[in-house]
Amino acid sequence: MTAGPGSIEGGQITSAPRRRVLQLLRDSPAALDGYELGEATGLHVTTVRFHLEQLLTAGLIVAATQPRSTPGRPRTVYTAVPLPDTGKDGYQPLAALLAAHLGGSTQVRRRRAEKAGRQWAARLIPPTSGAVDHADATRQVTAMLTAMSFQPEPIESVGKTQEIRLRGCPYRDVARQQPDVVCGIHLGLLRGAFTQLGGPPTEVTLTPFVEPELCAIHLSVPSPPTSATEVK
């Protein structure tokens, strides 16, 4: 079975207009709506929205709503998922982080590694002006993991917790030697990414090597506290 026109296969966009929409979002310092993208591309807004839906499904962009200053429905705006550099020098940022944060006890190394991971997230994901919901934040983090060659599997719900399984950690060999540092960096990266995206507070845990070639991420959103009137 062959893919239809404008499909996205293996992360490759085969539609020129869709590539143009994505590139405009990546180049824009601010989020854009369908009308702005239509004006920039010369496409009808309905066509733009079709391409936006495809990009959303592929996890390459995220949507957020912004309230209007005038009466009307909230404005839907779009931003591109930031893609880190995963080329042949992809190990160099990690090597630099390892060199900067090794030392001390296991607990100290783990704490320093997580801090480094949060700093990494801050460089990869600029703070957003509009908060996203948990589903959008999770989709964007999953897209980031895909771009970094972690090979995340589809998200599974386990009770009130979501699980993302990682089949292809590109730093597996290093992690086997220094799990407190490498896995600590990745945990900090994940926690920092959710913070940068501005979504609801999300508890993130990372369990390395649940199988020889498998790590697991668990996500949960704490329930908001309920207020009860004390009866005397």
C-alpha positions in Angstrom: 0.0 0.0 0.0 1.4 3.4 -1.0 1.0 6.6 0.9 -1.3 9.2 -0.4 -0.2 12.6 -1.6 1.1 14.9 1.1 1.7 12.0 3.5 4.3 12.0 6.2 6.4 8.8 6.3 9.3 8.2 8.7 9.3 11.8 9.6 9.7 12.9 6.0 7.1 15.4 4.7 6.3 14.6 1.1 4.0 17.7 0.6 5.8 20.9 -0.5 3.0 23.2 0.9 3.2 21.3 4.2 6.9 21.7 4.4 6.5 25.4 3.7 4.0 25.7 6.6 6.3 23.8 8.9 9.3 25.9 7.9 7.4 29.1 8.5 6.5 28.0 12.0 10.1 27.0 12.7 11.4 30.3 11.5 8.8 32.4 13.3 9.8 33.8 16.8 6.1 33.9 17.7 3.2 31.4 17.3 1.1 31.9 14.2 -2.5 31.2 13.4 -4.1 29.7 10.2 -4.9 33.1 8.7 -1.3 34.3 9.1 0.0 31.1 7.6 -2.4 31.4 4.7 -1.3 34.9 4.0 2.4 33.9 4.1 1.9 30.8 1.8 -0.9 32.1 -0.5 -3.0 29.1 0.5 -6.7 29.2 1.5 -7.1 29.0 5.2 -9.1 25.8 4.9 -6.1 24.2 3.1 -3.7 25.6 5.7 -5.8 24.0 8.5 -5.7 20.7 6.7 -1.9 20.8 6.6 -1.8 21.9 10.2 -3.9 18.9 11.3 -1.5 16.6 9.5 1.5 18.2 11.2 -0.2 18.0 14.6 -0.9 14.3 14.0 2.8 13.8 13.1 3.8 15.5 16.4 5.8 18.1 14.5 3.8 21.1 15.8 1.7 21.9 18.8 -1.4 24.1 19.1 -2.5 26.5 21.9 -5.4 28.8 22.3 -5.1 32.5 23.1 -8.0 34.6 24.4 -9.1 37.6 22.2 -9.2 41.2 23.4 -12.4 41.5 21.3 -15.6 39.3 21.4 -15.2 36.0 19.5 -13.8 32.5 19.9 -10.3 32.1 21.3 -7.5 32.2 18.7 -5.7 29.0 17.9 -2.0 29.4 17.3 0.7 27.0 16.3 4.4 26.5 17.1 6.9 24.0 15.7 8.3 21.3 17.9 12.0 22.3 18.4 14.3 19.6 17.0 17.7 19.2 18.6 20.9 18.6 16.6 21.2 14.9 16.2 23.9 14.7 13.6 27.3 13.1 13.8 28.4 15.3 16.7 25.3 14.4 18.7 27.5 12.9 21.5 29.5 16.1 22.0 26.8 17.9 24.1 26.5 14.9 26.4 30.3 14.6 26.6 30.5 18.2 27.7 27.8 17.8 30.3 29.5 14.6 31.6 32.8 16.4 31.9 31.3 19.4 33.7 29.2 17.4 36.2 31.1 14.3 37.1 32.5 14.0 40.6 31.4 13.5 44.2 29.2 10.7 45.5 26.6 8.9 43.4 23.8 11.0 44.9 25.8 14.2 44.1 26.5 13.1 40.6 22.8 12.3 40.0 21.7 15.6 41.4 24.2 17.5 39.2 23.3 15.5 36.2 19.6 16.3 36.5 20.4 20.0 36.9 22.5 19.8 33.7 19.6 18.0 31.9 17.2 20.8 32.9 19.7 23.4 31.5 19.8 21.3 28.3 16.0 21.5 28.1 16.1 25.3 28.5 18.4 25.5 25.5 16.3 23.2 23.3 12.9 24.6 24.2 12.4 28.3 24.6 9.7 29.3 27.1 6.2 29.6 25.5 4.0 32.6 25.9 0.9 30.4 26.1 0.6 27.3 28.2 -0.2 24.0 26.6 -2.3 21.2 28.1 -0.8 17.9 29.3 -1.6 16.0 26.0 0.1 18.6 23.9 3.1 18.8 26.2 3.4 15.0 26.2 3.2 14.9 22.4 5.9 17.6 22.0 8.2 15.8 24.4 7.6 12.5 22.6 8.4 14.2 19.3 11.6 15.5 20.9 12.6 12.0 22.0 11.9 10.7 18.4 14.1 13.4 16.9 16.8 12.4 19.4 16.6 8.7 18.2 15.2 7.3 21.5 12.6 5.5 19.5 9.7 6.0 21.9 6.8 3.6 21.6 3.1 4.8 21.6 2.1 6.2 25.0 0.3 3.6 27.2 -2.0 4.5 30.1 -1.4 2.5 33.3 -4.0 3.5 35.7 -3.5 7.3 36.3 0.0 7.1 34.9 1.2 7.3 31.3 4.1 5.2 30.2 6.5 5.9 27.3 8.9 3.1 26.5 12.2 3.9 24.9 13.7 1.3 22.6 16.7 3.1 21.1 18.6 5.3 23.6 21.5 6.7 21.5 23.6 6.9 24.7 23.0 3.4 25.9 26.7 2.3 26.0 27.6 5.3 28.1 24.6 4.9 30.3 25.6 1.3 31.2 28.9 2.7 32.4 27.6 5.8 34.2 23.8 5.4 34.7 23.6 7.9 37.5 25.0 10.6 35.3 23.6 9.7 31.8 20.1 8.7 33.1 20.2 11.7 35.5 20.7 14.0 32.6 17.9 12.5 30.6 15.6 12.7 33.6 16.4 16.4 34.0 15.9 16.9 30.3 12.4 15.4 30.5 11.4 17.3 33.6 12.9 20.5 32.2 11.0 20.1 28.9 7.6 19.8 30.7 8.5 22.9 32.7 9.6 24.9 29.6 6.4 24.0 27.8 4.3 25.6 30.5 1.8 22.8 30.9 0.3 21.5 34.1 2.8 20.3 36.7 3.8 16.8 35.6 5.6 14.2 37.8 8.3 12.5 35.7 10.2 9.3 36.6 12.7 7.4 34.5 13.4 3.7 35.0 16.5 2.7 33.1 17.0 -0.8 31.7 13.8 -2.4 32.7 14.9 -4.8 30.0 18.4 -4.9 28.5 17.4 -2.7 25.6 14.4 -0.9 27.2 13.9 2.1 29.5 10.6 3.5 30.7 9.3 6.9 31.4 6.3 7.4 33.7 4.2 10.6 33.7 1.5 11.6 36.1 -0.4 14.9 36.7 -1.2 15.4 40.4 -4.9 15.9 41.0 -5.7 19.5 42.1 -6.3 19.8 45.9 -10.0 19.8 46.8 -11.3 22.2 49.3 -13.8 20.9 51.9 -15.8 23.0 54.3 -15.2 21.9 57.8 -18.4 21.1 59.6 -18.3 22.0 63.3 
